[in-house]
Amino acid sequence: MLEITLEDPASAAAEMLIAELSATLARITGDSGRSSFDPGDVRGPKACFVVARDGEGQAIGCGGLRPLEANIAEVKRMYARAGTRGVGAAILAHLEAVAAGFGYDAIWLETRRINARAVAFYERYGYRLIPNFGKYAGRPEAVCFEKRLPCPR
């Protein structure tokens, strides 16, 4: 049984998962990605940070959502511990539902082109390439994605 709950990014579990993600990214890409994450961005209005826990209560994944533009949210610090199955997809679906509930029209995100597993993951879940945005513009090592969210009824 997987449980995904709101959690402060400074909690012990969140910090442990963020550190694992940073180490993994540094190994894959040469950059931990820490400079691209401000915990305050996922604490404000129309933002959140979540931690996924397995049936024993062990923290095994995380992800954040922050406002980027009026109707666009950005996914930050998406991570599922190696060896878990379906955790990343569950976190991403949860963040998409939260974003839709906040009234966002789309989600954007960035990952590194060399991180083929992440690129394939986002494409598998309906994310499409877009021009690099913000600080990623003009950076060939970065690749940006968008997913349009269903219009609320």
FENSUL-V182183 format. One record per residue. N is the residue number from 1. PSI is psi as a letter, one per 40 degrees, with the letter a starting at -180 (* if undefined). OMEGA is omega as a letter, one per 30 degrees, with the letter a starting at -180 (* if undefined). Layout:
BEGIN
n:N psi:PSI omega:OMEGA
n:N psi:PSI omega:OMEGA
END
This chain:
BEGIN
n:1 psi:h omega:a
n:2 psi:h omega:l
n:3 psi:h omega:l
n:4 psi:h omega:a
n:5 psi:i omega:l
n:6 psi:i omega:l
n:7 psi:i omega:l
n:8 psi:h omega:a
n:9 psi:e omega:l
n:10 psi:e omega:l
n:11 psi:i omega:a
n:12 psi:d omega:a
n:13 psi:d omega:a
n:14 psi:d omega:a
n:15 psi:d omega:l
n:16 psi:d omega:a
n:17 psi:d omega:l
n:18 psi:d omega:l
n:19 psi:d omega:l
n:20 psi:d omega:l
n:21 psi:d omega:a
n:22 psi:d omega:l
n:23 psi:d omega:l
n:24 psi:d omega:l
n:25 psi:d omega:l
n:26 psi:d omega:l
n:27 psi:d omega:a
n:28 psi:d omega:a
n:29 psi:e omega:a
n:30 psi:e omega:a
n:31 psi:h omega:a
n:32 psi:e omega:a
n:33 psi:e omega:a
n:34 psi:d omega:a
n:35 psi:e omega:a
n:36 psi:e omega:a
n:37 psi:h omega:l
n:38 psi:h omega:a
n:39 psi:d omega:l
n:40 psi:d omega:a
n:41 psi:d omega:a
n:42 psi:e omega:l
n:43 psi:e omega:a
n:44 psi:a omega:l
n:45 psi:i omega:l
n:46 psi:f omega:l
n:47 psi:i omega:l
n:48 psi:i omega:l
n:49 psi:h omega:a
n:50 psi:i omega:l
n:51 psi:h omega:l
n:52 psi:h omega:l
n:53 psi:i omega:l
n:54 psi:a omega:a
n:55 psi:d omega:l
n:56 psi:e omega:l
n:57 psi:e omega:l
n:58 psi:h omega:l
n:59 psi:h omega:a
n:60 psi:e omega:l
n:61 psi:i omega:a
n:62 psi:i omega:l
n:63 psi:i omega:a
n:64 psi:i omega:l
n:65 psi:h omega:l
n:66 psi:i omega:l
n:67 psi:h omega:l
n:68 psi:d omega:l
n:69 psi:i omega:a
n:70 psi:d omega:a
n:71 psi:e omega:a
n:72 psi:h omega:l
n:73 psi:i omega:l
n:74 psi:h omega:l
n:75 psi:h omega:l
n:76 psi:i omega:l
n:77 psi:f omega:l
n:78 psi:h omega:a
n:79 psi:h omega:l
n:80 psi:h omega:a
n:81 psi:h omega:l
n:82 psi:i omega:l
n:83 psi:e omega:l
n:84 psi:i omega:a
n:85 psi:h omega:l
n:86 psi:e omega:a
n:87 psi:d omega:l
n:88 psi:d omega:l
n:89 psi:d omega:l
n:90 psi:d omega:l
n:91 psi:d omega:a
n:92 psi:d omega:l
n:93 psi:d omega:l
n:94 psi:d omega:l
n:95 psi:d omega:l
n:96 psi:d omega:l
n:97 psi:d omega:l
n:98 psi:d omega:l
n:99 psi:d omega:l
n:100 psi:d omega:l
n:101 psi:d omega:l
n:102 psi:e omega:l
n:103 psi:e omega:l
n:104 psi:i omega:l
n:105 psi:d omega:a
n:106 psi:i omega:l
n:107 psi:h omega:l
n:108 psi:i omega:l
n:109 psi:i omega:l
n:110 psi:i omega:l
n:111 psi:i omega:l
n:112 psi:h omega:a
n:113 psi:d omega:a
n:114 psi:e omega:a
n:115 psi:g omega:a
n:116 psi:d omega:a
n:117 psi:d omega:l
n:118 psi:d omega:l
n:119 psi:d omega:l
n:120 psi:d omega:l
n:121 psi:d omega:a
n:122 psi:d omega:l
n:123 psi:d omega:l
n:124 psi:d omega:a
n:125 psi:f omega:l
n:126 psi:e omega:l
n:127 psi:h omega:a
n:128 psi:i omega:l
n:129 psi:h omega:l
n:130 psi:i omega:l
n:131 psi:i omega:l
n:132 psi:h omega:a
n:133 psi:i omega:l
n:134 psi:b omega:a
n:135 psi:e omega:a
n:136 psi:e omega:l
n:137 psi:h omega:l
n:138 psi:e omega:l
n:139 psi:h omega:a
n:140 psi:e omega:l
n:141 psi:e omega:a
n:142 psi:i omega:l
n:143 psi:h omega:a
n:144 psi:i omega:a
n:145 psi:i omega:l
n:146 psi:i omega:l
n:147 psi:h omega:l
n:148 psi:h omega:a
n:149 psi:i omega:l
n:150 psi:i omega:l
n:151 psi:h omega:l
n:152 psi:i omega:a
n:153 psi:* omega:*
END
